[in-house]
Amino acid sequence: MNTIMNRPNEIVVPTPAEFIELVRGNDQRLVHLLEPVVREQSTVLDMGRVRRIDAAGIAALISTYGLARNAGNTFRVCNVTPHVGEILKLVGLDHILVTREEVRARHPECCLECPAA
């Protein structure tokens, strides 16, 4: 049974469309995009679009988690695909990062802006 969570000062942001794979080459771009958000407030990253993750992608999630914690906020991910969830479980991050709660965006207009070029 899923619980709908609406925590104060928490925002749900979708993973930008070009992050179908969170792998070396786009890992630092994601951290750069998320950094101002996680420094400002607790954040849940909707990873429903992400089909593959590698060590660099895992490191990006850990870095983002650390940035949020240093700012006194939380960082979690939701809607992970079975494959990504298995990878996060293998490295022991599923219980730290992955929320199995149903999370709904309270600010649906908020998203990460990515430059076209």
Backbone hydrogen bonds, N-H to C=O, Kabsch-Sander energy under -0.5 kcal/mol:
donor,donor_aa,acceptor,acceptor_aa,energy
5,M,3,T,-0.6
5,M,102,E,-1.9
6,N,4,I,-0.5
10,E,7,R,-1.3
11,I,42,S,-2.4
13,V,11,I,-0.5
13,V,44,V,-2.7
15,T,46,D,-1.9
19,F,16,P,-2.3
22,L,52,R,-2.9
23,V,21,E,-1.1
26,N,23,V,-2.3
27,D,23,V,-0.9
30,L,26,N,-1.7
31,V,27,D,-1.8
32,H,28,Q,-2.5
33,L,29,R,-2.2
34,L,30,L,-2.5
35,E,31,V,-2.4
38,V,34,L,-2.7
39,R,35,E,-1.9
40,E,36,P,-1.0
41,Q,37,V,-2.3
42,S,9,N,-1.4
43,T,74,T,-2.5
44,V,11,I,-2.7
45,L,76,R,-2.8
46,D,13,V,-3.0
46,D,44,V,-0.6
47,M,45,L,-0.9
47,M,78,C,-2.7
50,V,47,M,-1.2
51,R,20,I,-3.7
51,R,49,R,-0.5
52,R,20,I,-1.1
54,D,22,L,-1.7
58,I,54,D,-2.4
59,A,55,A,-2.5
60,A,56,A,-2.0
61,L,57,G,-2.0
62,I,58,I,-2.3
63,S,59,A,-2.8
64,T,60,A,-2.3
65,Y,61,L,-2.4
66,G,62,I,-2.4
67,L,63,S,-2.4
68,A,64,T,-2.3
69,R,65,Y,-2.6
70,N,66,G,-2.6
71,A,67,L,-1.2
72,G,69,R,-1.6
73,N,68,A,-3.1
76,R,43,T,-2.1
77,V,97,L,-2.9
78,C,45,L,-2.4
81,T,50,V,-0.5
85,G,81,T,-3.0
86,E,82,P,-2.2
87,I,83,H,-2.0
88,L,84,V,-2.6
89,K,85,G,-2.0
90,L,86,E,-2.5
91,V,87,I,-1.6
92,G,89,K,-1.3
93,L,88,L,-2.8
94,D,88,L,-1.1
96,I,93,L,-0.8
97,L,93,L,-3.1
98,V,93,L,-0.7
98,V,94,D,-1.2
99,T,77,V,-2.8
102,E,3,T,-1.3
103,V,101,E,-0.6
104,R,5,M,-0.7
104,R,102,E,-0.5
110,C,107,H,-2.4
